Amino acid sequence: MSTANKLPETCHVYLDLEQLPNSEDGGSMPVPLSPFTIEWGTTEPWAETVPNVLKITLIDQNGRYARTGDTLLGHRITVTPDWTNNLPGPVNFCMFDGFITDTQILTAETGHNRISVTASDRLYILRTDCRKGPNWNRDENYAAGFQWWPSGTIVSQMAAWLANDGINSHWHPWRTYLAPIDASERASLLSWIESTKTRQINGKYMFEIDRMLFIGYQSKDAAKVPSFEAFYLRWDIETVLTGPRVRAGDDNTDIGLDWRYADAGYILVDPKPQLSGANTYYTQLELRYSHLKATTSSPLRKYEVTHDGSLIKQIETEKRNGETCLSIEANWADSGEDGSIGVVDTTRAEAVLKTQNRRTLLPEVTFRSDRLNQMWFYCRPRIAMIIGSRFERTTPSTHGPWAIIGGTLTYDATGRKGHWTHKVRLFPAVDASSGGALTCADMKALKSAATFNEANWKLGALRYVTKTGDEPA
């Protein structure tokens, strides 16, 4: 399935992987109605990870759920476009796959009752399942008394834990030292994963806040669907900007392919974006941490966790009304000579906040299925650049790069402008590239055929450029 394909206008809804009828047919299966929505993502990259949520209404054809819709609770519901190339299963390349968590009967005066259904994907399970966890203290490699405690290679350990919830895993921060969670806290696996905000990169321990976790469904490989994924809101690929386009790019991929481009005129940009307010402007970064220390050296090592306090960093920013301190807890564990919290570098986290403080916020943009291909309609974070937007002169720095970090995907079969629309929230991404920083004057002096691989996006220097390079063939 190429992401260049046009999104089919029609779609299918499955209940426990059995396709529901598109209209009333006198059977026992409920009938889904449109419009319905899928809410996904967060408003800030460091916010608590939330599941994708489907809100849909079903017609109860034969009164099967006339007294209560609670019998639907826990059942699996899947939404997938009406692909015509016979994919291996309904989950692959689907928009949503999760479990019904709430129902409400909408009594009809005439005809069949309707059931308002809310469903959440598997992140809901990872968030709410606070059972003891996989460590039963039966193995000498484990430390007694802790609920979540990695033993051996953390990648394989993570894969085994997630597999218990029917989730594949091909990712977890490696080179990470983790403090455990006491068994008495009854914490979820996702809570523990989110607390692992430090990892070793090029020999240095970095504190990261620009990481999003999500469940991915867009693959034809059954071994990878669904899968637990992470997305880093960074932009460190040198590229050439080529005209009034929207461009999507993912980490470590070639973003020069034609199918990653779309005409900027095909999206609807909020004409009244808001400047950062006090609630989204940060002058300090507070890192709350704990230490893990071994008290024995036996094979069954005993550990104790001490909550040491906070490390506060002042953010270098221009003066602005309102001050807010972003406070994030980190699960930092001692590791030999590197046991001090002082070895953790907060440069990346500070860069994210500095970029956020300097940029105009675009609250939302809307993609239409009749104008864009399916790659813009998946409920997952990604990087995008809006090049040549018609708002570039009135709204500084709207080009990007921006991270799509959340939104609302709507299916409406009665819509005249495409059955699918995707209204997304954008967040300024960070440029990790090295080299000289170009000023606005430098950028305006460049000719149309110039390349911009050294553009400093932290400065937002391309805000005045209307067209660069040649259009792709």
N, C-alpha and C positions, 0 to 999 in steps of 0.2 A: 504494500500500500504506500504509494508515494504521497507525501504531504502536499504535493503540488495539485492533487486532484481537487475538483470542485466538490464542496460539501453537498450531499444529496438533500433535497428539500424535505423529503419525508423521513420519518424515523420509526423505530420499533421500541416498544416497552416490554420487558420480560419480567415475569414473576416466578421466582425460583427457576430461572432460565427457560421458562415456557412462555412463548410469545403470546401476548394479549391481543385480542381482536381489535382492529382499527375502528370498528363500529359495532353496534348491537347486532348480535346474530342469534339470540335466543339461548345461548349456551350458559355455562355456569361461571365462566371467567369474567372478571371485571373489565371494563373498557376505559382506557385512559383518555382524558380530555386535554385539549390545549386551550390556552397557553399554560405552560409550566416552566419553572425556573430551577436553575442550579446555582446556588451561591457557593463561592469558593474563595480561598485565600484570606489574607489579612490586610490591615490598613497600614501596617508598618512591618518591615522585615523582621524585627526583633520581637514582635508580638507573639503571644502564645499560639502555637500551631492549632488550627481548627479544622475539622473535617469538612469535606464538601457536603452540602445539604440540598436535597431534592425536595421540592414542594410541588405536588401533583394531585389532581382530583380524579377519582375513579368512579364510574357508574357501576352500581351493584345490580347486575342484570336480573338475577333470579332471587333476590332477597337473601342471598347466602350470608350476608353480614348485616341483616336488618336490625338485629338487636344490639350488636356491638361490633365495632371494627377492630377490637383488640385481638381477635384471632389472626389478624394480619401482622401483628407485632413480631419482629424477629425474622420475618420472611425476607428473602433477597429480592431486590428490584434493580433492574438494569435498563439503561437507556442507551441506544446505539443508533446511529444514522442507518438509513436503508441502503447499505452497501450492495452493489450488484455483482461483486466479483467473488462471492462465496468465501468469505474469510473463515478461518478454522472454527471460530466460535463467537457468540454474541458479546463476550467481554472484550475481545481484542478491538482496539481503536474505538472503544465506546466512550461516551461522554460521562457516564456515571455508572457506578456499580457499588451498591451498599445494602444496608439493612433497614427495614422500617422501624422507626423508633417512636412514632406517635400517629394516632389516627383520631378522626373526629367525624361523626355521622352528620351529614347535611340533609335533613329530612326534606323530601320533595312533596309538594301538595298533590301533584299528579305524577304518575310514572314511577320510575325507580329512584331509590335513594342514591345519594352521592356520598363518597367518602373522601375527606380531605386527608392526604397522606404526607407525612414528613419522614424522610429517610436520610441516613448519614452513611458515609463511606467508612472504610476500615480504620481510619484515624480515630473514629469514635471508639472503637474497640480498644485501640492502643491507649487512649486517654482514660477510659472509664474502667478498664480491667485492672483492679488494684489487688488481685489475689497475691499470695505470697511470692509467686514468681518461680523461675526455673531453678533457683538454688535451694535445694533441700538439705544442704549441709551433710550429704552422704559421701562426699568425695574429699579426700585429704587436700586436694588442691584448692578447695574453697575455704573461705574464712567464715566461721560460724557467726550467726547473728545478723547477717546482711541479706537484704532482699535481692538487690540487683548487683551482681559481682562478676566481672568478666574473668574468665580463666583461659589462659593460652592466647591464641590468636583472636583478636576481638572481632575480626570480620566473620570468621566462622561461627563464633559464639552468637553474634547478632543474628546471623542467618538462621541458626537453630531456634532462637527465641521467637523470631518473627514467623517462622514456618508454623509454629503452634497456632497462630491466628490466621493461617492461610495466606500469608503475605511473603512474596519473594523479596530477597534483599541482596543487592549487589553493591551496597555502599555503606560505609560508616567512617567517620573521621579516624584516620589511622595516626599513629605516632601521638596518641593521646593518653594522658595519665588521668585516671578517673577516681574520684572519691566514691565509695559505695553509699547506698541508701540503707539505713537501718530497717530491719524487717518490721519493726513496730510502726513505721510511718505508713505502711501500706501504699506505697507510691506506685504509679503506673510506669510501664516501660517507656512511654513517650516522655513522661516527666524526667526520667533519668537521661534519656537521649538528649533532650533540650538543654540539660545542664552541662553537657560536654562541649564547652565553648572554647577550649584551648587545645591546640594541636601544634606539633612541631613541623615547621615549614623551612626547608633549607637550613636545618640545624638550629632554628630559633623558635621558641615557643611563642605563638601568636594568640591573642585574644580576638575572637571573631563574633560580630553580631549581625553580619550581613549574610545569613544563611537561612534558607527556608526549607522546610520538610514537607513532603507531599506524597500521595499515592499515585503512581502512574499506571495508566491503562493502555497507552498508545504503543502497542507492539504486536506483531503477529507471532512472536515467539511465546508459546504458552508457558515457558519456564521463566518468563519475565513479567507476566501479567497475573494479578496486579503486583506491583513492586514498590518498595519503599525507596524514595529518592530524596536527594538534597540538591539545592540550587544555590550557588554562590553569586551574589549580586555584584559581580565584578566585570570590568570590561578591559581586557588586556590583549586584545587581538588587534594588530595593526591592519588597517583597512583603507580603502579608497571610497570616498563618498561619491555617488554618481547620480545626481539629479533629484527631482522632487519625488522621493520614494519613501515608503515605509520599509524598513529592513529588519528582519529578525535574525538573531544569531544565538548560538548556544556555545558553551565552553568547549574549546578544543575541536571545533569543527570549521570547515571551510565555509565562510559566510558569503562567498562570492558567487554562489550558485543562483541562477536566475529565479528559481522558484521561491527564493527567500525575499524577493522584492514585491511590493505592491504599490499602486499609485496612492500618494498621500491624499488625493481627492476622494478616495474611496472610504475614508474613515471620517467620522463626525467628531470634531474636537470641541470640548467645552469652550464656548466663546468667552467665558468669564472665570478664568482660573484665579485661584486665591493665592496671595502671598502667605508664606509660612507665618502662622500665629505663634503665640507663646507656648501652645501645647505641642508644637512640632519643631520648636527651635531649642537647641541644647547648648549650654555653656559649660556643662560638666558631664563627665562620665564616671559613674561610681561603680566599681567592680567589687561585689561582695563575695567573699570566698571562704573556704574552709580548708583545713589541712588534714591529711591522712598520715598517720605515723604507726609504724610497726612496733609492737611491744614485745614480741617474741621472734625467734629465728627458727622455730621448729617447722616441719613440713606443713602442719596446720597452723599457719601464722595467725596471731591475734592482732587486730588493729583497733585503734581508737580514732575517732574523728573529732577534731576540735574546730569550732567556728571562731576564726581569728578576727574577722572584722571586715574593713573595707579599704580599698585603694581608690582614691579619687584623682581623676585627671582633669585639668582645666583645658577646655577646647579653645583653640585659637580661632576667633571669629570676629567679624565686624560688629560694631555695637548695634544692638537692636532692642526694642522694647520687649520686656518679658524675658525671664530666665527660667530654664527648666533643666533639672539634673536627671539624666537617664541613669537609672539604677538597675543593674542586671546581676543576677547571681551566677557565679561560675563554680563548677565542680572541679576544683583543682586538687590534685593529690601529690604528695611528696614523691620525689624520685631521685634518691641518692643525692648527688651534689647539686642537682637542679631543684631541690626541694623548696626553695624560697619563691614566694609569689613575685618577688622583684625581677625574676628572669622572664616573666611573661610580658611580651611586647604588645602594647595597646595601639600601635600605629595604625593598623588597618581599621580598627573600630573607630578611632578618632577621625580617620579620613572619610568614613561613611557619614559621620555626623557633620563634618565640615562641609561636605558636598551638599548634604540635605539643607544646611543652613543658608547656603548661597544660591539655591535654585528656586525658581518659581514652581509652585506645585500645580500640576494639571490633575484635577481630581478624577477625571474620567474621559475616556475616548470610547467610541462605539464602532465596532466592526459589523458589517452587514454581509450575510452569506451570499447575497446575489452579486456582490462585488469582489469578494475575497475567497481564497481557497481555505480548505479545512484546517490548515496549520494554525490559523488565528482563532480557532474555536475550541481548542483543548483547554481544560481546566488545570492549568499548570503554569508556574512562573516562567518567564523568559525575558530576554533582553530585546528591546526594540528601539529603533531610531526613527523619528518622524522628520524626514528631510523635505524641506520645501513646503511645510505646512503654511496655509494661507494666514495663520495667526502669528507667523514668525516676527512680523514687524511690530505688532501691538503687544505681543506676549514674549518678552525676552527669554531666550534659552529653552525653547520648546522642542528643539531638535532631538536632544538626547545625548548619550544613551540613557534610556529609561528602562527600569525593570517593571514588567507587568506582574504585580504581586497579588492581585485578587480581582474579583469581578462577579458579574451576574450573567449567566448564559440563559437565554430565553428561547423557547420554541413556541411558535404561534402559527398554526396552519392557515389562519385567516389573514396573516400579514401580507400586504401587497408588495412590500419591499424585501422579500426574502423571508423564509420561515424561521431562520435562526438569526439572532442578534447577540452580540457579545459586548457588554459594557464593562470596561476594565479600569482598574485603578493603576496609576503610574507612580513610580518612585524613582528619584534620580539615582542612577548607578554610579559606580566609582571607577575611575581610570587608574589602573595600576601600571601603566606603561612608563618607561623611563625616557629620558631625553629632554630637550629644551622645551620650554613652555612658550607657546605662541600667544601673542596678545591679539585683541580685537583688531587693532590697526594692521597687524601682520596678516591676519586672515582676510581682511577686506582688500588688501593689496594684491592678493593672489588672483591669478587668472582662472578661467573656467576649466582649463585642462590640468590644473594643478592637483597634486595628491595631498592628502591630509593625514598621513600616517603618523605625524607627530603632534596632532592636535591635542591640546590639553583640555580635556572635558571638564576638569574641576573648575576651570575658568569659564567654561561655556562660551568659548570664543567664536563658535560658528553661528551665533544667533543672528548675524546680519547677512549671512551668505544665502543667496536664493537658489543658486544652481552651481554645481561643481562637476567637472568632468563631462563625459559624454554619456548619453543614455545607453543602456545595455541593448545589444542587438536582439 
